[in-house]
Amino acid sequence: MSKLALLGGEPLSEKKMDWSDFWPPIKESTGDKLKELYLSRKWTAFDSLEGEFAQAFAKYHGAKYGIFMVNGTVTLQCALGACGIGPGDEVIVPALTWYATAMAAHYVGATPVFVDIDSETLCIDPEKIVQAITEKTKAIIPVHLYGSMADMDNIMAIAKQHGLRVIEDCAHMHGGVWDGKGIGSIGDVGSFSFQHSKTMASGEGGICITDDPELADRIFRMKHIGYGPGQLQGKALDGPEEGLLCYPFRATAFQALILNDQLKDLGSHLQRYQASIQFLEDRLHQTTKIRFQKAGRKADNQGYFGWLMIFDDPSYADIPIGTIQEAISAEGLPVLPTWGPVYDFILFNLSKESYRIDQAGSPVTESISKHSLFLLHAYLGLGQDSIEKIADIIEKIMNNCDALREYARLSAT
Ligand SMILES: *Cc1c(COP(=O)(O)O)cnc(C)c1O
């Protein structure tokens, strides 16, 4: 057994593994078009590019309308606002997600209610949604997290029974397909982010997709200071309905151009990720006791923000996750912890009166947060040599559990 790099041995990868030649993808032809756009001076709004991309993205996911915006937080905010959700209302969100999911509910004046996750998909648990519903509940925001999809069949059935809106947070799931339907097209609205770390990225950006013409109209007005779709600047034909809060949340033509080109490669991109994950999980299932986040129950095609490893087998569970992270990183593979329960996240600062944790608490979220690490999706696009190296590194660490325990014991004293 070779000595862990953490303990002074040779790291398996001399240089820190790096995807910066692969991600975000760049193409000469996109660069040429960007230059042309720059020289045209038509950098933003009202012209065809943003609308063209929004339509293409919506169509790709099987929805009728797409509304392109500055990020994937205001998309959630506008989706909630367009559904009429506001002060006095409760919005059910998973306890494990990026904190924007909960903040969006707060931004419209509603109360986010945190509900625990399923232990295999790590997405919101439908049974626990039912327990958390009160007469104030108006919406559910399921999040398709890391590399899995929330159980949309059960969530839609619950929503129907209780008269709730469903807004899918698809910030991790570009190109995902659930039971033949494009992700984001199943609930009332689907929201995606194009922030720099996501599977489609334009620095910043976000989109709402929907089949409902009224919601599409309201969301469009909310992002464009009240203008309706197709109305020229300075030539509004009608105003937004009274009380609908509207904002300047428009993104630029530069972002639309970059994303339009990325959309054409999304399918092949996801196939590459899927092949890497298949290889890693097949091999590590045989050689380690790590378990992996399960794909959505009816996933035909999975999207990815990251590849998630869970170290909660009894033979690993007593090793602090920080030690495993340190050991893997020392071999040259930077892995990250999950964000943990939103209400414990360092940037989440709402006062206790502004949110609610379901009375059942979130034991699964808390346990997963203590026992899992994820690898950002961009590593999955590296060549086969690198993917094999990733497997080698993880095997090396898990073959040295006794040394890890000893290291953790000494560091603690
Ligand atoms: C990134 C992310 C968002 C928000 O996206 P931004 O574009 O950064 O505002 C929302 N939800 C989840 C789950 C995310 O990961």
The ligand as an SDF file (V2000), in Angstrom:
LIG
                    3D

 15 15  0  0  0  0  0  0  0  0999 V2000
  -26.7410   28.1340   -8.4570 C   0  0  0  0  0  0  0  0  0  0  0  0
  -28.0490   27.7880   -7.8810 C   0  0  0  0  0  0  0  0  0  0  0  0
  -29.1270   28.6890   -7.8610 C   0  0  0  0  0  0  0  0  0  0  0  0
  -29.0190   30.1520   -8.1960 C   0  0  0  0  0  0  0  0  0  0  0  0
  -28.3340   30.4800   -9.2810 O   0  0  0  0  0  0  0  0  0  0  0  0
  -27.6110   31.8990   -9.4640 P   0  0  0  0  0  0  0  0  0  0  0  0
  -27.5880   31.9970  -10.9470 O   0  0  0  0  0  0  0  0  0  0  0  0
  -26.2510   31.7610   -8.8450 O   0  0  0  0  0  0  0  0  0  0  0  0
  -28.4360   32.9500   -8.8220 O   0  0  0  0  0  0  0  0  0  0  0  0
  -30.3630   28.2500   -7.4040 C   0  0  0  0  0  0  0  0  0  0  0  0
  -30.5160   27.0080   -6.9590 N   0  0  0  0  0  0  0  0  0  0  0  0
  -29.5070   26.1030   -6.9450 C   0  0  0  0  0  0  0  0  0  0  0  0
  -29.7770   24.7300   -6.4380 C   0  0  0  0  0  0  0  0  0  0  0  0
  -28.2360   26.4810   -7.3770 C   0  0  0  0  0  0  0  0  0  0  0  0
  -27.2390   25.6030   -7.3230 O   0  0  0  0  0  0  0  0  0  0  0  0
  1  2  1  0
  2  3  1  0
  2 14  2  0
  3  4  1  0
  3 10  2  0
  4  5  1  0
  5  6  1  0
  6  7  2  0
  6  8  1  0
  6  9  1  0
 10 11  1  0
 11 12  2  0
 12 13  1  0
 12 14  1  0
 14 15  1  0
M  END
$$$$
